[in-house]
Every structure is written in C-alpha cells, then in structure tokens.
Amino acid sequence: MKLRSHIPFSFLILLVFILSACGDAKKLPVLGPRTTETVKNADGTTRVDTVYKTIPAFSFLNQDSVNITQDKFKDKIYIADFFFTSCTTICPTMHRNMKAIFEKYKDNPEVMYLSHTIDFKYDTPAVLKKYAQKLGVDDGRWQFVYGIKDSVYKIAEKDYLVAVIEDTTAKDGYIHQGWLVLIDKQKRIRGAYDGTDTKQVDQLMKDIPVLLAEDKK
C-alpha cells in the first residue's frame, strides 16, 4: 500500500536531494536535515562545518534473540527498511528485490542489511527467524530486528525519515512506506529508493559500489 497523505515533509526535501543528484555518478549526496557549527582551528582561526543527520544509537533484538546495536554495523554500509512478516501488500516485493541486492553483493563483507518489523504484537524474534529462513537469508549479514512500538516508530520517522502507522482500518493493520534506505559507514543517509520499483532498486545496486568507493579514496 502506497502512502500519500502520511509522507513526512522532511522526506519530500530528501527526495529533492535525490533527484538533483541523480546525474552525479562519482559521489552520492548526504540526505536529510543538517546544521552548521563553528569549529576552532589549531591556529586560532575558525571555520564553519556542516553537521549531517546520522542514525542514532539503537538496541534491538534480532532473529536469534540477540541484542544488537550500531556496533554490528561498524565499518559497514547497510540498507535499512521497515516491514512486517504478515504483510500482503508491498513487503513481499520489497524483500524479493532486497534479496536480489543481497545476492549480488553476497561476497562483499562491507555490505549489510537491517529490516525493522513494525508489528510489535506478533513479530517476535522467533517469528523473524522463521521469516529469514524462509527468505533464505539467515546468515548474519541480514539482520531482522524487533523492538517496542515507540522505539521502532520513532527511529523510522525521526531518523530514517520513513512513515509507519498502526491503522486498524488498513488491510493488514499497518501502513508504511517501502523505502530501502542506504546508510554509509558514518551512519548518514545516502539514498532512499522505492523497494517496489525495479528501476529504483537497480539504481540502488549501482549506487552501492559508488558509496563503497568513497572510503577507498
């Protein structure tokens, strides 16, 4: 199910950055809100630095009932999304496409995946484990995580800029956006792609090596 009226204003700004940067094949933009701060140099002069929004520290239970934090993704880039296992609308397509990315970069240890369930009532770690096994991706590189509603919904909307809503009138009880969000090694958002759109998923596949190459320079 596509969200229309619930798209955050901050995400509309983010999409403008994506569209403006689509012709830049050498470096991906840093997306999301940003601030500036004055920094003092060693010689006493000052300069103004841009401070980009980053994904904050988190702690969730994964499919193995193990608590994971940002340390799991240290020195990695990763793709994050929000889903639920009983979803019959966009989630199957999202994860079918995400698995294609997983297979393409399966030999690269610098690329990981993080799927947050938004179904805090049913998607326990045991349920997530069965889901990962059925999808054929239960090997540690793709983490499926569970958390209480407030923590998951907050990090979705405030940090990944993805709208998620519990809605009893919706077909499956929840409404959410199908973004695949690309995060760099500094925990900054570097891209957001519609996980149900083949062209955007193809672009994500092309953007991964671009992002990886930044750290090689």
Salt bridges, closest charged atoms under 4 A:
ASP49 OD1 - ARG47 NE 3.16
ASP64 OD1 - LYS129 NZ 2.61
ASP81 OD2 - HIS95 NE2 2.74
GLU103 OE1 - LYS106 NZ 3.87
GLU110 OE1 - LYS185 NZ 2.37
GLU110 OE2 - LYS216 NZ 3.15
ASP138 OD2 - LYS129 NZ 2.62
ASP139 OD2 - ARG141 NH2 2.76
ASP159 OD1 - LYS53 NZ 2.90
GLU166 OE2 - LYS121 NZ 2.75
GLU166 OE1 - LYS149 NZ 2.85
ASP184 OD2 - ARG188 NE 2.83
ASP184 OD2 - ARG190 NH1 2.95
ASP194 OD2 - LYS2 NZ 2.87
GLU214 OE2 - ARG190 NH2 2.56
ASP215 OD2 - LYS185 NZ 3.67
